[in-house]
């Protein structure tokens, strides 16, 4: 009995050890040889970008309107204090304080000038009164002289002719002196009126200037023009304006109050992919702050002219994406991931990029589970998959990594090689033509090469940057790194991001 129990225990132990060994071998085999099937269904060509949420419409919080003040010299104004970004405010609430030191000094100078003008006006009025009084006294005296001369002439009628003639001359002189004094008085009155009016005009202008300065200084305490959340304003260099920053007369925006009910994602597309992006295309949007939520949107606009972002050499084009609907949890400046669906193909066969290899003359092929080294004619691609135009049937199982002893796999599909080489040749000719056109355009225009260069590097709207295009002609370092990373992750037991959302097979 005891011997039977011992034998039974040994048998059970051997069975358990065998099961463990078989399980380990099986798991090791599964890890070392991963497979994927050729799918048939809808295939999306996607451009991936990273963007930043912004409100489509915002109320601007501005500083003093210096540019509208004709008599005030414009200068930069430093932001002395500013409420924290994200503060909820009501209309009229405090927003910021601006440094008014320079304008306070200017106001003091203008007040001194105002006092000078007021003193000048008072002096001009007094001087005029004195001068005109003297002139009137002189006219009165000259009137008396005329009367005396006339009396003398009347009394000399019995005198000798010479005496009478002298009396007539004296009367004429007295009358002319009186007339001249009256004309001089009239001119002096008009002159003094003009001087006083000019002095009053200068005084009024100075008073208006002082009043405008006082009104302007009152705007150095900035208040909210409406209800909302304060978001710091970014200047043309992308730098946020905050405490210590400066505004100028022609760009006096301090912050914004965004309308959260309508949001956009501002992003940039490189010159290689911009030819694929068009207004109206659908976009799938994720927000880094809320990875479990997703949104939809549509391309609103694509810039016609490229620009160079700071600290980069590549040319990019601004793309505005409008989010459908609204969500109260979204905030401006949040980072978004945008999947722009540039093209959709139906009922096509596609396989994972990492299952594709290249042989002699860049001819693409795959390893099938049935032991074949199948040449394939490739079409367009997205980030994860590539279309197979010829060479595979739906459901064919493929190796996702290099199998053991690949030399034992039989090469099939050699009849596709001439077609692939012809496409490679056509693509090379197209590249050469585009390159020549771009070089010619660059000679005449400083910006003329952006569009051509984008097509040359992207190989047209249907191109496959970083991989194969219409026959697998291009095998760039970027694609090789991508494929190697994915294989390394699988072979090391790591995980690869599930891309089943892009694969929609037909039942």
Secondary structure, 3 states (H helix, E strand, C coil): CHHHHHHHHHHHHHHHHHHHHHHHHHHHHHHHCCEEECEEEEEEEEEEEEEEEEECCEEEEECCCHHHCCCCCCCCEEEEEECCCCCEECCCCEEEEECCHHHHHHHHHHHHHHHHHHHHHHHHHHHHHHHHHHHHHHHHHHHHHHHHHHHHHHHCCCCCHHHHHHHHHHHHHHHHHHHHHHHHHHHHHHHHHHHHHHHHHHHHHHHHHHHHHHHHHHCCEEECCCCEEEEECECCCCCECCCCCEEECCECEEEEEECCCCEEEEEEEECCCHHHCCCCCEEEEEECCEEEEEEEEEEEEECCCCEECCCCCCEEEEEEEEECCCCCCCCCCCEEEEEEEEEEEEEEEEEEHHHCEECHHHCEEEEECCCEEEECEEEEECCCEEEEEECCCCCCEEECCCCCCHHHCEEECHHHHHHHHHHHHHHHHHHHHHHHHHHHHHHHCCCCHHHHHHHHHHCCCCCCCCCCCCCCCCCCHHHHHHHHHHHHHHHCCCCCCCCHHHCEECC
